[in-house]
Amino acid sequence: MKSPRRSGVVLLAVLVVVVLLSLAAYQYGELMTSELRAADSAIRAAQARSLAISGVHFAAASLADPSTITGQFNGNVYDNESAFRGVVVHPSDNGHRQGRFSLVAPPPLDDALNGSTASRFGVTDESGKININALVAIDSTGKIAHDTLIKLPNMTEEIADAIVDWIDADDEQRPSGAENMYYSGLSPGYKCKNGPLDTLEELLLVRGVTPQLLFGTDANRNGRTDASEADGNGYDAGWAGYLTVYSRELNRGSDNQPRIYINDRDLNKLYEDLNAAVGEELATWVVAYRLYGSTSGGGAGGGSSTNGGTLTKSMLDFNRRGSSISSLATLIDGSVTIPATGGGGSAGSGGSSSSSSTSSGSGKTSTTNSSSGNSSSGNSSGRGNSQGGGGGSVSTSKVFSSPLSNPAKRKTLLPLLYDKCSTRKDAEIPARVNINTAPQAVLAALPGLEESDVQTILGARPAPGSTDPSDPTYQSPAWIVTEANLPTSKLRTIERYVTARTQTYRVQSLGYFDQGGPVARVEAVIDTNGGSPRIIYFRDLTELGRGFEVPR
């Protein structure tokens, strides 16, 4: 008996099932592999971001420590490839896993405007910009802020007035400005801030301010015009290149100690503090200026002036009520008259006497004689003559010149005066512009500076980070007199708007791996805060692209 024939359908079905299961297993394997790769990519992206953030914290710790700046960085934090390029955070023998950060910075603004695209390894001085909030704090009327803003590129009268109206405390509209009435009528409406800006981007709420005006062509914040940003008009930094709300200034000297309040009512204490900080000669001069004010012209009482005379503490009457000093620069030129009283004599029945003073030193002296009878002024050798009757008293006054009027002494003493002393008592003062790093347009916008002054400053100042940190020459605005030879009156005019130091820096940090992979870019503003750094602004710029060539 023959066996029934089998069609083999079951075998085919089994083969089909095996194939389908194999395909399903393969697809599952591919899916799991893709998930693994995605998870690894996400982890590496997070690691790259952490590497970039590490760069920010490294900058904060380093910039807040003067010994690190002077020692490890040799005073140069603006263009220092050896210090800020490719710092290893996560060592590994596998190049795909070894992580680094680099602190990168756009070219200086003036160079970028002239076509430079060369980035650098370092930080940017945020104090090289104009702090709008500080201008309104200095002058609540807003006039200084308006007059400064109107000098910026592409600024109009309407926008300048609107910005001041947004920041000032009142609801009174400036001639071309905008207050609550305008903003409440928008859809949707909102109120005018009438207070300090919290971020620079807040200016976009101000009437007339657009992203193009605020940020220019630099959409990805790398300080140059990329192919996707080119509009045929060259690089435009926008107002963000000239303005800030983050700069800050503690009223402290280079030793991080509070500056001496030069208008202290306790003149004895003031003298002792000054004597310890700036030396006896300058301390005596400052107190004398407080006590007696400035003498214009020659000697007192029409007497003649002669070279000579040394001003000493014993000549000062500390019981007098001193006047205040509005500007440190007023101490540079001029002189003070010190009155003194001496004994009288008699010559005949109605005589009078005269006296003269002679002394040695760098000051000037002038003699004034008074008596009950006739008198004649003495000559420089001390000889005098008398006529007539009874005795009388003699009053002698001396005129002393400022030690700062001596060019040799000025070079040493003036930077010391600006470093150790202040006309303000506050622990924190409205942030001023660092004239050592400010772009040309910022300097040109400052009150009291003409175009010729700006060019003189630009020609005389050193490149950022190129000077010896221990040399005080360029550590205060005194150098525009001692080195740039601008007149004292110019320093007196701009003194409350300028400084030569900074405590706030802007940094961009790239986080990356040695052999490719994700790259993260973050930006932060760091306030060194007298050694206790704070990160006062932070933004992840990764979504804007790398912006800079990744160092390998």
C-alpha positions in Angstrom: 0.0 0.0 0.0 1.4 3.4 -1.1 1.8 6.3 1.4 -0.3 9.4 0.6 1.7 12.2 -1.1 2.4 15.3 1.1 2.4 18.7 -0.5 5.1 20.3 1.8 2.9 23.3 2.7 3.8 22.9 6.3 7.5 23.1 5.5 7.0 26.2 3.5 4.9 27.8 6.2 7.7 27.0 8.7 10.3 28.6 6.4 8.2 31.7 6.0 7.7 32.0 9.8 11.5 31.5 10.3 12.2 34.3 7.7 9.7 36.6 9.3 11.1 36.0 12.7 14.6 36.6 11.5 13.5 39.8 9.8 11.7 40.9 13.0 14.8 40.0 15.1 17.0 41.9 12.6 14.7 44.9 12.7 14.6 44.8 16.5 18.4 44.6 16.6 18.6 47.6 14.3 16.1 49.5 16.4 18.0 48.7 19.5 21.3 49.7 17.9 19.7 53.0 16.8 18.4 53.6 20.3 21.9 52.8 21.6 23.5 55.3 19.2 20.8 57.9 20.0 21.4 57.4 23.7 25.1 57.6 23.3 24.7 60.7 21.1 22.5 62.3 23.8 25.0 61.4 26.5 27.9 62.9 24.5 25.9 66.0 23.7 25.2 66.4 27.4 28.8 65.8 28.1 29.9 68.4 25.5 27.5 70.9 27.2 29.0 70.0 30.6 32.5 70.5 29.1 31.5 74.0 27.9 30.0 74.9 31.3 33.2 73.7 32.9 35.0 76.4 30.8 32.7 79.0 32.3 33.4 78.0 35.8 37.1 77.8 35.1 37.0 81.3 33.8 35.0 82.5 36.9 37.5 81.0 39.3 40.5 82.2 37.4 39.3 85.8 36.7 38.3 86.3 40.4 41.8 85.4 41.6 44.4 88.2 40.9 47.3 85.9 41.6 46.1 83.5 38.8 45.8 86.4 36.4 49.2 87.8 37.1 51.0 84.4 37.6 49.4 81.7 35.4 48.1 84.1 32.7 50.8 86.7 32.9 48.2 89.4 33.1 46.7 88.6 29.7 43.2 87.2 29.7 42.1 88.7 26.4 44.3 86.7 23.9 46.1 83.8 25.6 46.0 80.6 23.5 48.2 78.6 25.9 45.9 79.3 28.8 42.5 79.0 27.2 42.8 76.6 24.2 42.0 72.9 24.5 41.9 72.6 28.3 41.4 68.9 29.1 38.5 68.1 31.5 38.0 64.4 31.0 41.2 62.6 30.2 41.0 59.3 28.2 43.1 57.1 26.0 40.2 57.0 23.6 40.1 60.2 21.6 36.4 59.9 21.1 36.0 60.2 24.8 38.6 62.7 25.9 36.8 66.0 26.4 38.1 69.6 26.3 36.9 73.1 26.4 38.2 76.3 24.8 37.4 79.8 25.7 36.9 81.7 22.5 36.2 85.4 21.8 35.3 87.4 18.7 37.9 89.9 17.4 37.9 93.3 19.1 34.9 95.3 17.8 37.0 97.9 16.0 38.9 95.2 14.2 35.7 93.4 13.2 34.3 96.6 11.8 37.5 96.9 9.7 36.9 93.4 8.3 38.9 91.2 10.7 37.5 87.7 11.2 40.3 86.4 13.4 38.9 85.0 16.6 41.1 84.7 19.7 41.3 82.5 22.8 40.3 84.6 25.8 37.5 86.7 27.2 35.8 90.0 26.4 35.7 93.0 28.8 32.1 93.8 29.5 33.1 97.1 31.1 34.3 98.3 27.8 30.7 99.0 27.0 28.3 101.7 28.2 26.0 100.7 31.0 22.7 102.4 30.3 21.4 101.9 33.8 24.5 103.5 35.3 24.1 106.7 33.2 20.6 107.2 34.5 21.8 106.5 38.1 24.4 109.3 37.6 21.9 111.7 36.2 18.2 111.0 37.0 17.1 113.6 34.5 18.2 111.3 31.7 20.1 114.0 29.8 23.5 112.4 30.1 22.0 109.0 29.0 20.2 110.7 26.0 23.3 112.6 24.9 25.4 109.5 25.1 22.9 107.2 23.3 22.4 109.7 20.4 26.0 109.4 19.4 25.8 105.6 18.8 25.6 104.4 15.2 22.0 104.2 13.7 20.5 105.9 16.8 17.6 108.3 16.3 16.2 111.0 18.6 12.9 109.1 18.9 14.6 105.9 20.0 17.1 107.6 22.4 14.2 109.4 24.1 12.1 106.2 24.3 15.0 104.2 25.8 15.5 106.9 28.5 11.7 107.0 29.2 11.7 103.2 29.6 14.5 103.4 32.2 13.9 106.6 34.2 11.7 106.4 37.3 9.0 108.9 36.2 6.1 108.7 33.9 6.8 112.0 32.3 7.3 111.6 28.5 10.4 113.1 26.9 9.9 115.3 23.8 10.3 112.3 21.4 9.9 109.5 23.9 7.2 107.0 24.9 5.6 106.3 28.3 2.7 104.2 29.6 0.1 105.9 27.3 1.9 104.5 24.2 2.6 101.0 25.5 -0.8 100.5 27.0 -2.4 101.2 23.6 -0.5 98.4 21.9 -2.1 95.0 21.3 -1.3 93.3 23.6 -0.5 96.2 25.8 2.0 96.4 28.6 3.4 98.9 31.0 6.5 101.0 30.6 9.3 99.6 32.8 10.3 103.0 34.5 13.2 101.2 36.0 16.6 99.7 35.3 16.9 97.1 32.5 17.3 93.5 33.7 18.7 92.3 30.3 19.8 94.0 27.1 17.1 92.0 25.2 14.5 93.9 27.2 15.2 96.8 24.9 13.2 95.0 22.2 10.1 96.1 24.2 11.1 99.7 23.7 9.3 101.6 20.9 11.4 101.6 17.7 14.0 99.0 18.8 14.3 96.1 16.4 16.4 92.9 16.5 18.3 94.3 13.5 19.2 97.5 15.4 20.0 95.7 18.6 22.1 92.8 17.3 23.0 93.9 13.8 24.1 91.3 11.3 25.7 89.0 13.9 22.9 86.5 14.3 25.1 83.7 15.8 27.1 85.9 18.1 30.6 85.1 16.8 31.7 88.7 16.0 31.9 88.4 12.2 29.6 88.3 9.2 29.1 84.7 8.0 27.9 83.8 4.6 24.4 83.3 5.8 24.4 86.8 7.5 26.0 88.8 4.7 23.8 91.7 3.5 26.4 93.5 1.4 26.9 96.3 4.0 29.7 94.8 6.0 29.7 93.7 9.6 27.3 95.4 12.0 27.5 94.6 15.7 24.3 96.4 16.5 23.9 98.3 19.8 24.7 95.1 21.7 28.3 95.8 20.8 28.3 99.1 22.6 25.7 98.7 25.4 25.4 96.6 28.5 23.5 96.3 31.7 25.9 93.8 33.3 29.0 95.8 34.1 29.5 96.6 37.8 32.1 98.4 39.9 32.9 98.0 43.5 34.4 101.1 45.2 37.6 99.3 46.0 41.3 99.7 45.1 43.6 97.2 43.4 44.2 95.6 46.8 40.4 94.9 47.0 40.2 97.2 50.1 37.5 100.0 50.2 38.8 103.2 48.8 39.3 106.2 51.1 36.4 108.6 51.1 38.2 111.8 50.4 35.3 114.0 51.7 35.2 112.4 55.1 34.3 115.0 57.8 36.8 113.7 60.2 39.9 115.3 58.8 42.3 113.9 61.3 41.2 110.3 60.4 41.3 111.3 56.7 44.9 112.4 57.1 46.0 109.2 58.9 44.3 107.0 56.3 45.8 109.0 53.4 49.2 109.1 55.0 49.2 105.3 55.2 47.9 104.8 51.6 49.4 107.5 49.5 52.2 109.0 51.6 52.7 112.1 53.7 53.1 114.7 51.0 49.9 113.8 49.1 48.0 113.3 52.3 48.9 116.8 53.5 48.0 118.3 50.2 44.6 116.7 50.0 43.7 117.8 53.6 45.0 121.3 52.9 42.8 121.5 49.8 39.8 120.4 51.8 40.5 123.0 54.5 41.4 126.0 52.4 40.2 125.3 48.9 42.0 126.3 45.7 43.8 129.6 45.2 43.6 131.1 41.8 46.3 133.4 40.5 49.2 134.5 42.6 49.8 135.0 46.3 47.3 136.1 48.8 46.8 139.7 49.6 48.6 140.9 46.5 52.0 139.6 47.9 54.6 138.3 45.6 55.2 134.5 45.1 58.6 132.9 45.3 59.7 129.4 44.7 60.1 127.4 47.9 58.0 126.2 50.8 57.2 122.7 52.1 53.7 122.1 53.2 53.5 120.2 56.5 50.7 118.9 58.7 51.7 121.4 61.5 50.7 124.3 59.2 47.1 123.0 58.9 44.3 124.1 61.2 42.2 120.9 61.6 39.6 122.9 63.5 38.4 124.5 60.3 35.4 123.2 58.5 36.6 121.7 55.2 34.8 121.9 51.9 34.2 118.8 49.7 36.0 117.8 46.6 33.9 116.9 43.6 36.6 115.5 41.4 40.0 114.0 42.1 41.4 115.7 39.0 40.9 119.1 40.7 43.8 118.2 43.0 46.3 118.1 40.1 46.7 121.8 39.4 46.2 124.9 41.5 47.4 125.9 44.9 46.2 126.6 48.4 46.8 129.6 50.7 47.7 128.8 54.3 47.1 131.8 56.6 49.3 132.1 59.7 49.7 134.7 62.5 53.1 135.9 63.9 54.2 138.4 66.5 54.4 142.2 65.9 56.9 144.8 66.8 57.2 148.6 67.4 59.2 151.3 65.7 58.8 154.7 67.2 55.6 156.1 68.5 53.3 154.9 65.8 55.3 152.4 63.9 54.4 149.5 61.8 56.2 146.4 60.9 56.3 144.0 58.0 57.3 140.4 57.7 58.2 138.1 54.9 58.6 134.4 54.6 61.2 132.3 52.9 61.3 128.6 52.7 62.7 125.8 50.6 60.9 123.1 48.7 58.6 122.7 45.7 55.8 125.0 46.7 55.3 128.7 46.3 55.1 131.3 49.0 53.4 134.6 49.2 53.6 137.2 52.0 50.8 139.4 53.3 51.5 142.0 56.0 48.9 143.8 58.2 49.5 146.3 61.0 48.0 149.2 62.9 50.2 151.7 61.0 51.8 151.8 57.7 53.6 148.8 56.3 55.7 147.7 53.4 56.2 144.2 52.2 59.3 142.4 52.9 61.6 141.1 50.2 62.7 137.5 49.6 65.8 138.0 51.8 63.7 138.8 54.8 64.5 142.5 54.9 61.7 144.9 55.7 61.3 148.5 56.8 58.9 150.3 59.1 57.7 153.8 59.6 55.9 155.7 62.3 54.3 155.0 65.6 53.1 152.1 67.8 53.2 148.3 67.6 51.1 146.1 65.5 50.5 142.4 64.7 51.8 140.6 61.7 49.8 138.1 59.5 51.7 135.9 57.1 50.1 133.7 54.5 51.8 131.1 52.3 50.7 129.7 49.0 51.6 126.1 48.2 51.4 124.3 44.8 50.0 120.8 44.3 52.7 118.1 44.3 50.7 116.7 41.4 51.6 119.7 39.3 55.2 118.4 39.2 55.3 116.0 36.2 57.8 113.7 37.8 55.7 113.3 40.9 52.5 113.2 39.0 53.5 110.0 37.2 53.8 108.2 40.5 51.3 109.9 42.8 48.3 110.4 40.4 47.7 106.7 39.7 48.0 106.1 43.4 45.5 108.7 44.2 42.9 107.3 41.8 43.5 103.7 43.0 43.2 104.5 46.8 40.7 107.4 46.9 37.2 108.2 45.9 34.8 111.1 46.0 32.0 108.7 46.7 31.3 106.9 50.0 29.1 104.2 48.5 30.4 100.6 48.5 29.4 100.3 44.9 29.4 103.1 42.3 27.6 103.4 39.0 29.6 101.2 36.5 32.0 103.2 34.4 33.5 102.5 31.0 37.0 101.0 30.8 38.9 103.3 28.5 41.6 100.7 28.0 39.3 98.3 26.2 36.3 100.4 25.0 35.7 100.5 21.2 36.1 103.8 19.4 32.4 104.5 19.1 32.0 104.0 22.9 34.7 106.5 23.6 33.2 109.0 21.1 29.9 108.7 22.9 31.2 109.7 26.3 30.4 113.2 27.5 33.2 115.7 27.1 35.4 113.8 24.7 36.0 115.2 21.2 37.1 113.2 18.2 40.7 114.4 18.6 40.6 113.2 22.3 39.4 109.8 21.2 42.1 109.5 18.6 44.7 110.5 21.2 43.5 107.9 23.7 43.4 105.2 21.0 46.9 106.0 20.0 48.3 106.1 23.5 46.6 103.1 25.1 48.3 99.7 25.1 46.8 96.5 23.7 44.6 94.8 26.3 46.7 92.4 28.4 50.0 93.7 27.1 51.1 95.6 30.2 52.7 94.4 33.3 49.9 93.8 35.9 52.2 95.1 38.7 52.7 98.4 36.8 50.1 100.9 38.0 50.5 103.2 35.0 47.5 102.0 33.1 45.5 100.7 36.1 43.6 104.0 36.5 42.3 106.8 34.2 45.2 109.0 35.3 47.1 107.7 32.3 45.2 110.0 29.9 47.0 112.8 31.6 50.4 111.2 32.5 50.8 109.2 29.2 48.4 110.6 26.6 49.0 114.2 27.8 45.4 115.3 27.6 44.7 118.4 29.7 43.7 118.0 33.3 40.3 119.6 32.5 39.5 116.7 30.2 40.1 114.2 33.0 38.0 116.3 35.4 35.1 116.2 32.9 35.1 112.5 32.2 36.3 111.2 35.6 32.9 109.9 36.7 32.3 108.1 33.4 35.6 106.2 33.0 37.8 103.7 34.7 40.8 101.6 33.7 39.8 98.3 35.4 37.1 95.8 35.1 35.3 93.2 37.2 32.9 91.8 34.6 33.8 89.7 31.7 31.9 88.0 28.8 33.0 84.5 27.9 32.1 82.0 25.2 33.1 78.4 25.9 33.2 75.5 23.4 32.9 71.9 24.7 34.1 69.1 22.4 35.9 65.8 22.1 39.3 65.2 20.5 38.1 63.0 17.6 34.8 64.5 16.6 31.4 64.3 18.0 28.9 66.9 19.3 30.1 70.4 20.1 28.4 72.7 22.6 28.7 76.5 22.8 27.6 78.6 25.8 28.0 82.3 26.7 28.1 83.8 30.1 28.9 87.1 31.9 31.0 86.8 35.0 31.1 89.3 37.8 34.4 88.6 39.7 32.8 90.5 42.7 36.0 91.1 44.7 37.0 87.4 44.7 33.6 85.9 45.1 32.6 85.4 41.4 29.0 85.3 40.2 27.6 84.2 36.9 25.0 87.0 36.2 24.1 85.9 32.6 24.1 82.5 30.9 22.8 81.3 27.6 23.3 78.1 25.6 24.3 79.1 22.1 24.5 75.6 20.6 21.4 76.1 18.6 23.0 79.0 16.8 25.8 76.7 15.5 29.5 76.3 16.5 30.2 79.9 15.4 34.0 79.3 15.7 36.3 76.7 14.2 36.7 73.9 16.8 40.3 73.7 17.9 41.9 70.2 17.4 
